[in-house]
Amino acid sequence: MTPTHLTVSAVCSDNGLTYPVGPTDGVIDGTATQVIWDVFDYQQSHPEQPLAVATYTLTMWDDRGPSASSEAGFFSPNGNLQFALYTPQP
């Protein structure tokens, strides 16, 4: 079953805030094979909710939502990838 859409978000370990990943507020086509998130552009466009220097968990789910149960042939929600963001020093 191909999902109509996928939602991709980054959840910050320090402040618990969730940030949409990608240029379309975190919602991408269900057949997409990649999403590109320009973190610098995000920072410039969202000064009211800046990204923290911290560890994040990348989460993805289909139209059924982040707590959908596993079902044969359907996309299973995933939150297994962790990554870190930092601010470069001069």
C-alpha positions as CSV (number, residue, x, y, z in Angstrom):
1,M,0.0,0.0,0.0
2,T,1.6,3.3,-1.1
3,P,0.8,6.1,1.3
4,T,-0.6,9.3,-0.1
5,H,1.8,11.4,2.1
6,L,4.6,11.0,4.5
7,T,5.3,13.4,7.4
8,V,8.9,13.9,8.4
9,S,9.8,15.7,11.7
10,A,12.8,16.3,13.9
11,V,12.1,16.1,17.7
12,C,14.7,18.0,19.8
13,S,16.0,16.1,22.9
14,D,16.7,19.3,24.9
15,N,13.5,21.3,24.5
16,G,11.0,18.6,23.2
17,L,10.0,20.8,20.3
18,T,9.1,19.2,17.0
19,Y,10.3,20.8,13.8
20,P,9.0,20.0,10.3
21,V,11.7,18.6,8.0
22,G,11.9,19.7,4.4
23,P,10.6,22.5,2.2
24,T,6.9,21.6,2.5
25,D,6.4,21.8,6.3
26,G,7.4,18.1,6.7
27,V,4.7,16.7,4.5
28,I,6.0,15.0,1.3
29,D,4.6,12.8,-1.4
30,G,4.1,9.1,-0.4
31,T,6.3,8.0,-3.3
32,A,9.2,10.3,-2.4
33,T,12.6,8.6,-1.9
34,Q,14.3,11.6,-0.3
35,V,13.7,14.9,1.4
36,I,16.2,17.7,1.7
37,W,16.1,20.0,4.7
38,D,18.1,23.2,4.4
39,V,18.7,23.8,8.1
40,F,20.3,27.3,7.6
41,D,17.3,28.4,5.5
42,Y,15.0,27.0,8.2
43,Q,16.8,29.0,10.9
44,Q,16.5,32.2,8.8
45,S,12.8,31.7,8.0
46,H,11.8,30.7,11.6
47,P,13.5,33.1,14.0
48,E,10.6,32.6,16.5
49,Q,11.5,28.9,16.9
50,P,15.3,28.5,16.4
51,L,16.9,25.1,16.3
52,A,18.8,24.2,19.4
53,V,22.3,22.8,19.5
54,A,21.2,19.4,20.5
55,T,20.4,15.8,19.6
56,Y,17.3,15.2,17.5
57,T,15.2,12.2,16.6
58,L,14.0,12.0,13.0
59,T,10.4,10.7,12.9
60,M,8.3,9.6,9.9
61,W,4.8,8.3,9.5
62,D,2.1,7.9,6.8
63,D,-1.4,9.2,6.6
64,R,-2.4,7.0,9.5
65,G,-0.4,9.1,12.0
66,P,2.6,8.6,14.3
67,S,1.0,6.0,16.5
68,A,-0.4,3.7,13.8
69,S,0.0,0.0,14.6
70,S,2.1,-2.3,12.4
71,E,0.1,-3.7,9.5
72,A,1.2,-5.9,6.7
73,G,1.8,-3.8,3.5
74,F,1.6,-0.5,5.2
75,F,4.3,2.0,6.2
76,S,5.3,1.6,9.8
77,P,6.0,4.8,11.8
78,N,9.7,5.2,12.4
79,G,11.7,7.1,15.0
80,N,15.0,5.2,15.0
81,L,17.4,7.8,13.5
82,Q,19.2,10.3,15.8
83,F,21.4,13.1,14.7
84,A,22.9,16.2,16.2
85,L,22.9,19.9,15.1
86,Y,25.6,22.3,16.1
87,T,26.7,25.9,15.5
88,P,30.1,26.2,13.8
89,Q,32.7,28.2,15.7
90,P,35.1,30.7,14.0
